Structure formats: structure tokens, C-alpha cells
Amino acid sequence: MRGRVGGRTASRREGHPHHASRLAAHAKIRGVSAIDSPSGQQTKTYDSAFLKACRREPVPHTPVWFMRQAGRSLPEYLKVREGIPMLESCMRPELVTEITLQPVRRHKVDAAIFFSDIVVPLKAIGIDLDIKPGVGPVVAEPIRRRADLDRLRALTPDDVRYVTEAIGMLTGELGTTPLIGFAGAPFTLASYLVEGGPSRNHEHTKALMYGDPELWADLLDRLADITAAFLKVQIEAGASAIQVFDSWVGALAPADYRRSVMPASAKVFRAVEGYGVPRIHFGVGTGELLGLMGEAGADVVGVDWRVPLDEAARRVGPGKALQGNLDPAVLFSTPEAVETKTREVLDAAAGLEGHVFNLGHGVLPTTHPDALTRLVEYVHTQTAR
């Protein structure tokens, strides 16, 4: 899905001199040079509400996007995906471009998120897996022994050329709307690989983590390298921000997270720090881990619906923006109830250094698309400065 970045070259990146100097100044604060980014897309989207909120700067309105905004809640998505398996759909640049753009057109969200799946880089390096409808990723041969690590080779840009091609197409279409790249966090990828698929209790994963900590550390270290490589491909192709999804890490206690998971997650965030793009860290059921997830290196910490944003800010501490956190199930209620619950989220976010409005998890498949469109309009209207 990726190829060239729309043919953009360094000579076209500078934009307005004042704009460029502001970008350079921000990059200097971060200790990086965003002006030297391989793509001009980050410059083009720099003044967007989404990126301003990620940088904890004043915004014209609270930006909105939704996890799984490009998905089964949209009839146009179901139409273009008909008869095409999930993993195959992630490898068709034209299809990825269309699906990624659909919620931007329909809902007027403030950012697009790249249509892919967290197991795509694993498939790209030769892991025998498939995404089975109604189940999720299923791995033919789980990884549970040291010899199995040999199957986790390094990911190269050539492995995912379709990603580069698709992002090049998308940045040309999106204009000033930022594109969010993403990847799965090492723990969540490890859980799929060790369990062989989705798991409620992660018993094999935890058994390996506790029983063979050296093998566990080596497994997560390799996955950190794969995740970082996948994110770098997306950033170099033109993604303006990245999000790391740690969907299953809420199954861990804080001490286990700090000791056995945080080093690998921190390695991922360090690997992409030099690009100067915002780094978002999200997990489900992670109320007790919010501070540690921020400490791992995120610029923005995603919060699920279980913890109010003002309390989440206290747990995360200063110097981070927050993202979230309306309960996705609220969208099945009446418009009045949705507005009331949305107002609660916005009120809790009133004192934040930076806030990106999102759901507390992904859009549920049977959500009516009009409910999402109304929600975007409501947040924009209520927060207009």
C-alpha cells in the first residue's frame, strides 16, 4: 500500500518560511528535526487541530477521530470489502486508500487512520496466520520455544511495499488532514503468537512470561524491532502521527508491566522519536497502567471509557496529551443521551493540556454511521473557540 510519497522531494517541503521556522522550533524542543523528515506531509498537516492537540497547543476546536472508524459500521466499507479476505484487503493499495478515506468523507473527522491490521507485519515476514471472521488472528504454529524465535526475522520496507504505495496515494488525497499510522505493541503481538489466537486469560502468554523471563524478553525485543520497522515505513511514507495499540496489556498488573513489557514498548517509542511525529499509546482496561504507558515514551496517552479524563490526567502526570474516551456503547442510545455523555467527557477534559476526542475503544460494528457523524459535529460545535 505504500510506494513513493506522492513524488514529494525535499525541495517542496519547506512551505511558508514562518511555518517552517515554527516547525523547526518545535522539533528542536523535541530534540529532533522534523524539517528533515523524509516526507513533506508532516509539514502540510502541521497546523491541523489534531496535531496541535497532540502537541498540547491551542486548537480551534477539539479534534475528533475514532478507532475503527474505517470498518464495518459503514455500508460503503461492506460494499468494497465484499468477498475480499481481511489480510488481502490490507495488501491492495487502491482498496486501502478508499477504505481509509471513507470515514473522512462521511464523518468529517479530523484525522484518518491507515486501514490495516496489527498482524500485517507478522504475515509479511512469513508467519503462518490468518484473520478468521468472528474469531480474529489465528496463528498456525504458536511461538513458545526458543527455536521458534528464528521465525521472527527482521521486517524490511520491501516486505510491505503495498503500505508505502497506499500511504503515498492517501497523502495526496488527504491534503491537510493528518494520517495516523499504527502498529501492535510487542505484548499484544506476543499474546497472539504465544496463544495462537485471541485469548480471554492469556494463560500461555503469562506462563512464558513468568516461567522463562529470558525467552520472554528476547521475544518482546524482536517484536519491538518489527513494530518499530513497520512504524518507520509508515512515517517515511507520509504518516503524520502514529498509534501503538496494546489491546491486551490491561490483563497485567503494574509491576509485571514495568518489569516484563515496558522495556520493549519503550524501545518502540525511542525508535521513532527522531521523526518528530506525535506518538500515541493506547490499551484497553489499562486504568492502572496509564502512568506507565505514558512513561514508556508516548506523547499522547489513550484512555478507555472506564477512567474519567481528569482522573486519567492525574495518573499520567503533566507533559502528555490525552485521547478518549466515550464508551462506544453509548452511541446505541438516544441522541440526547449521546450528547449528555459526550458533554461529561468534554467537561472532564476541560483542564487537560491537550485533548483528542475519541471513543474509549473501537467503533462497534453495528453502530449506526449517522450517530458518529452527529457526534463529530456536536464535539466541533461545543468546543469551537
KEKE-3310 file (N, C-alpha, C; in steps of 0.2 Angstrom, whole numbers, plus 5000, padded with zeros to 4 digits):
npx = (5004:5011:5021:5031:5031:5020:5028:5035:5048:5063:5064:5052:5046:5047:5037:5029:5040:5039:5031:5039:5050:5043:5040:5053:5057:5048:5052:5065:5063:5058:5070:5073:5073:5061:5059:5068:5062:5057:5046:5035:5023:5021:5024:5014:5002:5004:4998:4986:4971:4971:4985:4990:4983:4989:5002:4999:4995:4985:4969:4957:4946:4941:4949:4943:4943:4940:4944:4944:4936:4936:4928:4916:4905:4901:4892:4897:4910:4907:4903:4914:4923:4917:4918:4932:4945:4951:4965:4970:4964:4971:4982:4980:4983:4975:4962:4964:4967:4954:4946:4952:4949:4935:4928:4933:4927:4913:4911:4918:4929:4944:4956:4963:4965:4976:4971:4973:4980:4985:4992:4998:5012:5018:5013:5019:5032:5032:5025:5014:4998:4981:4967:4952:4935:4924:4932:4946:4964:4973:4985:4995:5006:5010:5021:5032:5044:5062:5068:5058:5059:5067:5059:5055:5060:5069:5059:5058:5057:5054:5046:5034:5029:5017:5011:5018:5015:5001:5000:5007:4997:4987:4991:4991:4978:4972:4977:4977:4973:4978:4986:4986:4997:4999:5003:5004:5007:5022:5018:5005:5006:5014:5006:4996:5004:5009:4998:4992:4981:4966:4964:4956:4961:4975:4984:4994:5003:5006:5012:5023:5030:5032:5038:5049:5058:5069:5068:5056:5059:5067:5059:5050:5058:5062:5050:5048:5057:5052:5039:5043:5050:5039:5032:5041:5041:5029:5029:5039:5034:5024:5015:5008:5007:5008:5000:5002:4995:4990:4982:4979:4986:4980:4978:4988:4996:5003:5016:5021:5020:5029:5041:5041:5036:5036:5050:5051:5041:5045:5056:5051:5045:5056:5063:5056:5056:5065:5059:5050:5036:5019:5017:5006:4999:4989:4978:4967:4957:4967:4968:4975:4988:4990:5000:5012:5011:5012:5025:5032:5035:5026:5018:5005:4992:4981:4965:4953:4935:4933:4939:4938:4943:4949:4954:4962:4972:4978:4984:4992:5001:5009:5013:5009:4997:4980:4969:4953:4936:4924:4912:4910:4897:4888:4884:4873:4862:4849:4850:4850:4855:4867:4873:4873:4882:4893:4895:4899:4912:4919:4918:4926:4938:4941:4952:4963:4980:4981:4969:4962:4947:4940:4933:4932:4936:4936:4925:4910:4904:4890:4886:4876:4880:4876:4876:4889:4893:4885:4890:4903:4900:4894:4904:4913:4906:4902:4915:4921:4932)
npy = (4994:5005:5017:5027:5043:5051:5057:5067:5079:5085:5098:5103:5104:5114:5124:5139:5151:5156:5146:5135:5139:5138:5125:5119:5125:5119:5105:5106:5108:5095:5089:5084:5085:5089:5095:5089:5077:5063:5065:5077:5078:5079:5092:5099:5095:5101:5112:5107:5104:5092:5088:5099:5098:5086:5091:5098:5111:5127:5125:5126:5119:5105:5091:5076:5059:5042:5026:5012:5018:5017:5004:4991:4997:5006:5006:5008:5003:4989:4986:4988:4979:4967:4949:4949:4944:4949:4951:4951:4962:4972:4972:4978:4992:5002:4999:5000:5013:5019:5014:5019:5033:5034:5036:5049:5057:5054:5057:5068:5068:5073:5067:5054:5036:5024:5011:4995:4980:4974:4963:4962:4965:4954:4944:4948:4945:4931:4923:4910:4914:4919:4930:4926:4927:4933:4927:4932:4935:4920:4909:4897:4890:4891:4902:4896:4891:4893:4890:4894:4907:4910:4911:4924:4935:4950:4964:4972:4987:4982:4971:4976:4984:4988:4995:5007:5012:5014:5023:5034:5037:5040:5052:5061:5063:5067:5079:5093:5085:5075:5059:5045:5033:5015:5002:4986:4983:4976:4967:4963:4958:4947:4940:4935:4927:4918:4912:4908:4913:4924:4927:4924:4924:4923:4913:4905:4914:4922:4911:4909:4921:4922:4910:4908:4920:4926:4921:4926:4940:4941:4937:4948:4959:4956:4958:4971:4977:4973:4980:4993:4995:4993:5004:5015:5013:5018:5031:5037:5036:5045:5047:5057:5055:5042:5028:5016:5001:4992:4981:4970:4972:4976:4966:4964:4966:4982:4980:4969:4974:4985:4978:4967:4971:4985:4989:4984:4991:5004:5004:5004:5016:5025:5022:5028:5041:5051:5056:5065:5065:5065:5052:5040:5031:5017:5006:4994:4993:4998:5006:5006:5006:5018:5029:5022:5019:5031:5034:5026:5032:5039:5053:5056:5049:5036:5034:5022:5020:5018:5026:5042:5057:5068:5061:5052:5061:5065:5053:5050:5061:5077:5085:5077:5074:5069:5056:5051:5049:5042:5030:5017:5010:5019:5026:5019:5023:5036:5051:5062:5056:5053:5065:5070:5061:5064:5077:5075:5069:5079:5090:5084:5084:5097:5103:5098:5097:5094:5088:5075:5070:5054:5038:5026:5014:5004:5008:5000:4986:4987:5000:5014:5023:5037:5041:5043:5053:5063:5065:5069:5082:5088:5088:5097:5108:5111:5114:5124:5137)
npz = (5000:5000:4992:4983:4991:4985:4976:4982:4986:4995:4991:4990:5003:5012:5012:5019:5025:5038:5044:5042:5051:5063:5064:5064:5076:5085:5083:5088:5102:5104:5102:5090:5072:5063:5051:5043:5040:5030:5022:5015:5020:5034:5036:5029:5036:5048:5055:5058:5068:5075:5076:5083:5095:5099:5102:5112:5111:5108:5101:5087:5089:5098:5092:5083:5080:5077:5083:5073:5064:5050:5044:5048:5052:5042:5027:5015:5016:5019:5006:4997:5003:5001:4998:4999:5008:5025:5027:5014:5009:5016:5008:4996:4988:4982:4987:5001:5001:4998:5008:5019:5017:5017:5031:5033:5023:5025:5039:5042:5051:5060:5058:5048:5049:5045:5036:5040:5049:5065:5064:5051:5049:5054:5046:5035:5036:5036:5045:5048:5047:5049:5047:5054:5051:5064:5074:5074:5073:5069:5073:5065:5070:5086:5095:5106:5111:5112:5100:5091:5089:5078:5068:5068:5059:5054:5049:5033:5022:5009:5012:5014:5004:4998:5008:5009:4996:4997:5007:5000:4990:4998:5006:4996:4993:5005:5009:5020:5030:5043:5043:5052:5056:5062:5074:5081:5099:5107:5117:5115:5102:5105:5113:5104:5096:5105:5111:5100:5095:5099:5116:5132:5145:5143:5147:5142:5138:5149:5157:5150:5151:5165:5168:5160:5159:5152:5139:5136:5136:5126:5115:5115:5113:5100:5093:5096:5088:5075:5076:5077:5065:5056:5059:5056:5042:5038:5043:5036:5023:5024:5035:5048:5062:5074:5081:5094:5097:5112:5114:5123:5135:5147:5154:5163:5179:5186:5191:5184:5171:5171:5173:5164:5151:5148:5145:5131:5124:5127:5119:5106:5105:5107:5095:5085:5089:5083:5072:5075:5075:5083:5095:5100:5113:5116:5126:5131:5146:5154:5165:5177:5172:5166:5169:5168:5154:5148:5153:5146:5134:5126:5118:5118:5128:5126:5133:5140:5142:5155:5165:5170:5161:5168:5180:5174:5169:5181:5184:5174:5174:5171:5155:5145:5132:5131:5125:5121:5128:5126:5130:5118:5117:5121:5109:5104:5111:5114:5104:5113:5124:5120:5118:5131:5138:5130:5133:5147:5145:5138:5148:5158:5152:5152:5159:5153:5146:5133:5122:5112:5105:5106:5105:5119:5115:5100:5086:5087:5077:5073:5075:5071:5057:5056:5069:5073:5064:5069:5081:5079:5074:5085:5095:5088:5087:5101:5106:5099:5098)
capx = (5000:5015:5026:5034:5027:5017:5033:5037:5055:5064:5064:5045:5044:5048:5031:5030:5046:5037:5028:5045:5053:5039:5041:5059:5057:5045:5057:5071:5061:5058:5076:5073:5072:5055:5060:5072:5058:5058:5040:5033:5016:5021:5023:5007:4997:5007:4994:4979:4969:4973:4992:4990:4981:4994:5007:4997:4994:4978:4966:4951:4940:4943:4949:4939:4943:4938:4947:4940:4932:4935:4926:4910:4899:4900:4889:4902:4915:4905:4902:4920:4926:4913:4921:4939:4948:4954:4973:4971:4962:4976:4988:4978:4984:4969:4957:4966:4966:4947:4943:4954:4946:4928:4925:4934:4922:4907:4910:4922:4934:4950:4962:4962:4969:4978:4967:4977:4979:4991:4996:5001:5019:5019:5011:5024:5039:5032:5022:5008:4992:4975:4961:4946:4929:4921:4937:4952:4970:4974:4992:4995:5011:5012:5028:5033:5051:5067:5069:5053:5061:5070:5054:5053:5065:5068:5055:5061:5052:5052:5041:5027:5029:5010:5010:5021:5011:4995:5001:5008:4991:4982:4993:4989:4971:4970:4978:4979:4971:4983:4986:4989:5000:4999:5006:5003:5013:5025:5015:4999:5008:5017:5000:4993:5009:5010:4992:4989:4974:4964:4963:4952:4965:4982:4987:5001:5007:5009:5016:5030:5032:5034:5042:5055:5058:5074:5065:5050:5062:5070:5053:5047:5063:5062:5044:5049:5061:5047:5034:5047:5051:5033:5030:5045:5039:5023:5031:5043:5029:5020:5010:5009:5007:5007:4997:5003:4989:4992:4975:4978:4990:4976:4977:4994:4997:5008:5023:5023:5020:5035:5047:5041:5033:5038:5056:5050:5037:5049:5061:5047:5044:5063:5065:5053:5056:5068:5055:5046:5028:5016:5016:5000:4999:4983:4977:4960:4957:4973:4967:4980:4994:4991:5006:5017:5011:5015:5032:5036:5038:5021:5016:4998:4990:4974:4961:4947:4930:4932:4943:4937:4949:4953:4957:4967:4977:4981:4988:4998:5005:5010:5018:5006:4990:4976:4964:4947:4935:4917:4910:4907:4890:4883:4881:4867:4857:4846:4854:4850:4859:4874:4875:4874:4888:4899:4897:4903:4919:4922:4919:4931:4944:4942:4958:4969:4985:4979:4964:4959:4941:4939:4929:4936:4939:4934:4918:4907:4902:4883:4885:4874:4885:4874:4877:4896:4893:4882:4895:4909:4898:4892:4910:4916:4901:4903:4922:4923:4935)
capy = (5000:5011:5017:5034:5048:5055:5060:5074:5079:5089:5105:5105:5103:5120:5128:5146:5151:5156:5140:5131:5140:5136:5118:5118:5127:5113:5100:5107:5107:5088:5086:5081:5089:5087:5098:5084:5071:5061:5067:5084:5078:5081:5100:5101:5094:5103:5116:5104:5103:5085:5088:5104:5095:5081:5094:5102:5118:5129:5122:5130:5115:5098:5086:5070:5053:5036:5019:5008:5022:5014:4997:4988:5002:5009:5002:5008:4998:4982:4985:4987:4973:4961:4944:4950:4942:4955:4952:4953:4969:4976:4972:4981:4999:5006:4997:5003:5021:5020:5012:5024:5039:5034:5040:5056:5060:5054:5060:5075:5068:5077:5063:5047:5031:5019:5004:4989:4976:4974:4957:4963:4964:4947:4940:4950:4941:4924:4919:4907:4916:4922:4933:4922:4931:4931:4925:4936:4932:4914:4908:4890:4886:4896:4903:4895:4889:4897:4889:4897:4914:4910:4913:4931:4939:4957:4967:4977:4990:4978:4966:4979:4989:4990:5000:5013:5014:5016:5030:5039:5038:5044:5059:5065:5064:5069:5086:5095:5081:5070:5052:5041:5026:5012:4995:4982:4984:4970:4962:4961:4953:4941:4936:4932:4922:4913:4909:4905:4917:4928:4923:4928:4924:4924:4908:4903:4920:4923:4906:4910:4927:4921:4904:4909:4928:4927:4919:4931:4946:4940:4938:4955:4963:4955:4961:4978:4979:4973:4985:4999:4995:4994:5011:5019:5013:5022:5038:5039:5036:5052:5047:5062:5053:5035:5025:5009:4998:4987:4979:4965:4973:4978:4959:4964:4971:4987:4978:4965:4978:4988:4973:4962:4973:4992:4990:4983:4996:5010:5003:5006:5024:5028:5020:5033:5048:5056:5058:5071:5065:5063:5045:5039:5024:5015:5000:4993:4991:5000:5012:5005:5007:5024:5032:5018:5019:5037:5034:5022:5036:5042:5060:5056:5043:5034:5031:5019:5023:5016:5031:5049:5060:5072:5057:5049:5066:5064:5046:5051:5067:5083:5084:5072:5075:5063:5054:5047:5042:5040:5022:5015:5008:5025:5028:5015:5026:5041:5057:5066:5053:5053:5072:5071:5058:5067:5083:5073:5068:5086:5093:5080:5086:5104:5106:5095:5101:5093:5083:5072:5066:5048:5033:5023:5008:5005:5008:4993:4985:4988:5007:5017:5029:5044:5043:5045:5060:5068:5065:5074:5089:5090:5090:5103:5114:5113:5116:5129:5143)
capz = (5000:5000:4987:4984:4995:4980:4972:4985:4987:5000:4989:4991:5010:5016:5014:5021:5029:5045:5045:5043:5057:5069:5064:5066:5083:5089:5083:5092:5108:5105:5101:5083:5066:5059:5044:5039:5038:5023:5018:5016:5023:5041:5036:5026:5041:5055:5059:5059:5075:5078:5078:5088:5101:5101:5104:5118:5109:5107:5095:5085:5092:5100:5086:5084:5076:5080:5082:5069:5060:5044:5046:5047:5053:5036:5022:5009:5018:5017:4999:4994:5005:4999:4995:5000:5015:5028:5025:5007:5008:5018:5004:4990:4989:4980:4992:5007:5001:4998:5014:5024:5016:5018:5036:5032:5018:5028:5046:5043:5056:5060:5056:5045:5052:5040:5036:5040:5055:5069:5062:5044:5048:5056:5040:5030:5037:5034:5050:5045:5051:5045:5051:5053:5053:5070:5078:5074:5071:5071:5071:5064:5074:5091:5097:5114:5112:5109:5092:5087:5088:5072:5063:5068:5055:5053:5044:5029:5018:5004:5014:5015:4998:4997:5013:5006:4990:4999:5010:4995:4987:5003:5007:4990:4993:5012:5009:5026:5035:5045:5043:5058:5055:5068:5074:5088:5104:5107:5122:5111:5096:5108:5115:5098:5094:5110:5112:5094:5093:5104:5122:5137:5151:5141:5151:5139:5137:5156:5159:5147:5154:5172:5168:5156:5158:5147:5132:5135:5135:5119:5111:5115:5110:5092:5091:5096:5082:5070:5076:5075:5057:5052:5060:5052:5035:5038:5044:5030:5018:5025:5041:5052:5069:5075:5087:5096:5101:5116:5116:5129:5141:5153:5158:5168:5185:5185:5192:5179:5165:5172:5173:5158:5145:5147:5141:5124:5122:5127:5113:5100:5105:5106:5088:5081:5092:5079:5066:5077:5074:5089:5097:5104:5116:5119:5128:5134:5153:5157:5170:5182:5169:5162:5171:5165:5147:5147:5154:5141:5129:5122:5118:5119:5131:5125:5139:5138:5145:5162:5169:5168:5159:5173:5184:5170:5169:5187:5184:5169:5175:5167:5149:5140:5130:5132:5120:5123:5130:5126:5129:5111:5118:5121:5103:5103:5114:5110:5103:5119:5129:5117:5119:5138:5140:5127:5137:5153:5143:5137:5155:5162:5148:5152:5162:5151:5142:5126:5121:5106:5107:5103:5109:5124:5111:5093:5084:5087:5070:5072:5076:5065:5055:5057:5076:5073:5060:5073:5087:5077:5073:5091:5098:5085:5089:5108:5108:5095:5101)
cpx = (5004:5020:5030:5029:5024:5022:5036:5044:5056:5063:5057:5042:5044:5042:5033:5036:5044:5035:5034:5049:5050:5040:5048:5060:5054:5050:5063:5069:5061:5065:5077:5072:5067:5056:5064:5068:5058:5052:5038:5026:5016:5020:5017:5002:4999:5002:4987:4977:4971:4981:4993:4988:4986:5000:5005:4997:4987:4976:4960:4945:4944:4943:4946:4942:4941:4942:4942:4935:4931:4934:4919:4904:4897:4897:4894:4908:4913:4904:4909:4924:4923:4917:4929:4941:4951:4961:4974:4969:4967:4982:4986:4978:4978:4963:4958:4965:4958:4944:4945:4951:4938:4925:4927:4929:4915:4906:4914:4926:4940:4956:4959:4967:4970:4974:4972:4976:4985:4995:4999:5008:5022:5018:5017:5031:5038:5028:5015:5002:4987:4971:4955:4940:4926:4926:4943:4958:4971:4981:4993:5000:5013:5019:5029:5040:5056:5069:5064:5055:5064:5065:5052:5059:5064:5063:5058:5056:5050:5046:5034:5027:5022:5008:5012:5017:5005:4995:5003:5002:4987:4985:4992:4982:4969:4972:4981:4977:4976:4981:4989:4991:4999:5002:5003:5009:5016:5021:5009:5001:5010:5011:4997:4998:5009:5004:4989:4983:4972:4963:4960:4957:4973:4986:4994:5006:5010:5013:5023:5033:5035:5039:5049:5056:5064:5071:5060:5053:5065:5064:5051:5052:5063:5055:5044:5052:5056:5042:5037:5048:5045:5031:5034:5043:5033:5024:5035:5039:5024:5015:5012:5009:5007:5004:5000:4998:4992:4985:4974:4982:4987:4976:4983:4993:5003:5015:5025:5024:5027:5041:5047:5039:5036:5045:5055:5046:5041:5054:5057:5047:5051:5065:5062:5053:5060:5064:5051:5039:5026:5016:5011:5001:4992:4982:4970:4961:4964:4973:4973:4987:4995:4997:5012:5017:5013:5022:5036:5038:5032:5020:5009:4996:4983:4971:4955:4941:4929:4935:4941:4943:4953:4956:4963:4973:4981:4986:4993:5003:5006:5014:5015:4999:4986:4971:4959:4941:4928:4916:4907:4899:4885:4880:4875:4861:4854:4851:4855:4855:4866:4877:4877:4881:4894:4901:4901:4910:4922:4923:4925:4938:4945:4949:4964:4974:4983:4974:4962:4953:4941:4934:4934:4938:4936:4927:4915:4904:4895:4881:4882:4878:4883:4875:4884:4896:4890:4887:4901:4906:4896:4899:4913:4912:4902:4910:4925:4926:4934)
cpy = (5006:5011:5023:5038:5053:5059:5066:5073:5084:5097:5107:5105:5109:5124:5136:5146:5152:5150:5135:5132:5138:5128:5116:5119:5121:5107:5100:5106:5099:5085:5082:5086:5087:5090:5093:5077:5069:5063:5074:5084:5080:5089:5102:5100:5097:5107:5113:5104:5097:5086:5094:5101:5090:5085:5099:5110:5120:5127:5126:5126:5109:5094:5080:5065:5047:5030:5015:5012:5020:5006:4996:4992:5006:5005:5002:5004:4991:4981:4984:4981:4966:4955:4944:4949:4948:4956:4954:4960:4974:4977:4975:4989:5003:5005:5000:5010:5022:5019:5017:5031:5040:5037:5047:5060:5060:5058:5067:5074:5072:5074:5057:5043:5026:5013:4998:4984:4975:4968:4957:4962:4957:4942:4942:4947:4934:4920:4917:4909:4919:4925:4929:4926:4928:4928:4930:4933:4925:4912:4900:4887:4892:4896:4902:4892:4893:4896:4892:4904:4915:4912:4920:4935:4946:4959:4972:4981:4986:4973:4969:4985:4992:4995:5007:5016:5017:5023:5035:5041:5042:5051:5063:5067:5068:5077:5088:5090:5075:5063:5049:5034:5022:5005:4992:4983:4977:4965:4959:4956:4947:4937:4932:4926:4916:4909:4905:4909:4921:4924:4927:4929:4924:4919:4906:4909:4922:4917:4907:4916:4926:4915:4904:4916:4930:4926:4925:4938:4946:4941:4945:4960:4962:4958:4968:4981:4978:4978:4992:5000:4996:5002:5016:5019:5018:5030:5041:5039:5043:5052:5053:5061:5045:5033:5018:5006:4992:4984:4975:4967:4975:4971:4959:4968:4976:4984:4973:4969:4981:4984:4969:4965:4980:4993:4989:4989:5003:5010:5005:5013:5027:5027:5025:5040:5053:5059:5064:5071:5063:5055:5044:5032:5022:5008:4999:4990:4992:5006:5012:5006:5013:5028:5029:5019:5026:5037:5030:5026:5040:5049:5061:5049:5042:5032:5028:5022:5022:5022:5038:5053:5064:5067:5053:5054:5066:5058:5047:5056:5072:5081:5079:5075:5068:5062:5050:5052:5040:5032:5021:5013:5013:5027:5024:5018:5032:5047:5061:5063:5053:5060:5073:5067:5061:5073:5081:5072:5075:5090:5090:5082:5093:5107:5102:5099:5100:5087:5081:5068:5060:5044:5030:5016:5009:5005:5001:4992:4987:4995:5010:5023:5036:5046:5046:5052:5065:5070:5070:5081:5092:5092:5096:5109:5116:5115:5121:5135:5149)
cpz = (5000:4995:4988:4988:4990:4976:4975:4987:4992:4998:4989:4998:5014:5018:5015:5025:5036:5048:5047:5049:5063:5069:5067:5074:5088:5089:5087:5100:5109:5104:5094:5078:5062:5052:5040:5038:5031:5019:5020:5019:5030:5041:5034:5032:5048:5059:5060:5067:5079:5080:5083:5095:5104:5104:5110:5117:5108:5101:5093:5088:5094:5094:5088:5078:5080:5078:5078:5065:5053:5045:5045:5049:5047:5030:5016:5010:5016:5010:4996:4996:5004:4995:4996:5007:5018:5026:5018:5006:5011:5013:4997:4991:4987:4985:4998:5007:5001:5005:5020:5023:5017:5025:5036:5028:5022:5035:5047:5050:5055:5058:5053:5049:5047:5041:5035:5046:5058:5067:5055:5044:5050:5049:5035:5030:5037:5040:5047:5049:5046:5050:5050:5055:5059:5075:5079:5072:5074:5069:5071:5069:5080:5092:5104:5116:5109:5102:5088:5085:5081:5066:5063:5065:5055:5048:5039:5025:5012:5005:5014:5010:4997:5002:5011:5000:4992:5002:5005:4992:4992:5005:5002:4990:5000:5012:5016:5032:5037:5044:5048:5056:5062:5068:5081:5092:5104:5112:5118:5106:5099:5110:5110:5096:5099:5111:5106:5091:5099:5110:5128:5143:5150:5146:5148:5139:5144:5159:5156:5150:5161:5172:5165:5154:5153:5140:5131:5133:5128:5114:5110:5112:5102:5090:5091:5090:5076:5070:5074:5068:5054:5053:5056:5044:5034:5039:5038:5024:5018:5031:5045:5060:5068:5081:5088:5100:5105:5119:5122:5135:5147:5157:5163:5174:5183:5186:5187:5172:5165:5170:5166:5151:5143:5143:5133:5121:5122:5121:5107:5100:5104:5098:5084:5083:5087:5073:5068:5076:5081:5089:5102:5107:5119:5121:5131:5141:5156:5162:5175:5179:5166:5163:5167:5157:5145:5147:5149:5135:5124:5123:5120:5122:5129:5131:5137:5142:5152:5167:5166:5166:5164:5178:5180:5169:5175:5187:5179:5171:5170:5160:5144:5138:5131:5126:5122:5124:5131:5125:5122:5112:5118:5115:5101:5107:5110:5109:5109:5124:5127:5119:5127:5140:5136:5131:5144:5151:5142:5144:5158:5158:5149:5154:5159:5147:5135:5126:5114:5108:5103:5107:5114:5121:5104:5092:5084:5080:5068:5073:5070:5063:5056:5064:5076:5069:5065:5079:5085:5076:5080:5095:5095:5087:5096:5110:5104:5099:5097)
residu = (MET:ARG:GLY:ARG:VAL:GLY:GLY:ARG:THR:ALA:SER:ARG:ARG:GLU:GLY:HIS:PRO:HIS:HIS:ALA:SER:ARG:LEU:ALA:ALA:HIS:ALA:LYS:ILE:ARG:GLY:VAL:SER:ALA:ILE:ASP:SER:PRO:SER:GLY:GLN:GLN:THR:LYS:THR:TYR:ASP:SER:ALA:PHE:LEU:LYS:ALA:CYS:ARG:ARG:GLU:PRO:VAL:PRO:HIS:THR:PRO:VAL:TRP:PHE:MET:ARG:GLN:ALA:GLY:ARG:SER:LEU:PRO:GLU:TYR:LEU:LYS:VAL:ARG:GLU:GLY:ILE:PRO:MET:LEU:GLU:SER:CYS:MET:ARG:PRO:GLU:LEU:VAL:THR:GLU:ILE:THR:LEU:GLN:PRO:VAL:ARG:ARG:HIS:LYS:VAL:ASP:ALA:ALA:ILE:PHE:PHE:SER:ASP:ILE:VAL:VAL:PRO:LEU:LYS:ALA:ILE:GLY:ILE:ASP:LEU:ASP:ILE:LYS:PRO:GLY:VAL:GLY:PRO:VAL:VAL:ALA:GLU:PRO:ILE:ARG:ARG:ARG:ALA:ASP:LEU:ASP:ARG:LEU:ARG:ALA:LEU:THR:PRO:ASP:ASP:VAL:ARG:TYR:VAL:THR:GLU:ALA:ILE:GLY:MET:LEU:THR:GLY:GLU:LEU:GLY:THR:THR:PRO:LEU:ILE:GLY:PHE:ALA:GLY:ALA:PRO:PHE:THR:LEU:ALA:SER:TYR:LEU:VAL:GLU:GLY:GLY:PRO:SER:ARG:ASN:HIS:GLU:HIS:THR:LYS:ALA:LEU:MET:TYR:GLY:ASP:PRO:GLU:LEU:TRP:ALA:ASP:LEU:LEU:ASP:ARG:LEU:ALA:ASP:ILE:THR:ALA:ALA:PHE:LEU:LYS:VAL:GLN:ILE:GLU:ALA:GLY:ALA:SER:ALA:ILE:GLN:VAL:PHE:ASP:SER:TRP:VAL:GLY:ALA:LEU:ALA:PRO:ALA:ASP:TYR:ARG:ARG:SER:VAL:MET:PRO:ALA:SER:ALA:LYS:VAL:PHE:ARG:ALA:VAL:GLU:GLY:TYR:GLY:VAL:PRO:ARG:ILE:HIS:PHE:GLY:VAL:GLY:THR:GLY:GLU:LEU:LEU:GLY:LEU:MET:GLY:GLU:ALA:GLY:ALA:ASP:VAL:VAL:GLY:VAL:ASP:TRP:ARG:VAL:PRO:LEU:ASP:GLU:ALA:ALA:ARG:ARG:VAL:GLY:PRO:GLY:LYS:ALA:LEU:GLN:GLY:ASN:LEU:ASP:PRO:ALA:VAL:LEU:PHE:SER:THR:PRO:GLU:ALA:VAL:GLU:THR:LYS:THR:ARG:GLU:VAL:LEU:ASP:ALA:ALA:ALA:GLY:LEU:GLU:GLY:HIS:VAL:PHE:ASN:LEU:GLY:HIS:GLY:VAL:LEU:PRO:THR:THR:HIS:PRO:ASP:ALA:LEU:THR:ARG:LEU:VAL:GLU:TYR:VAL:HIS:THR:GLN:THR:ALA:ARG)
# end
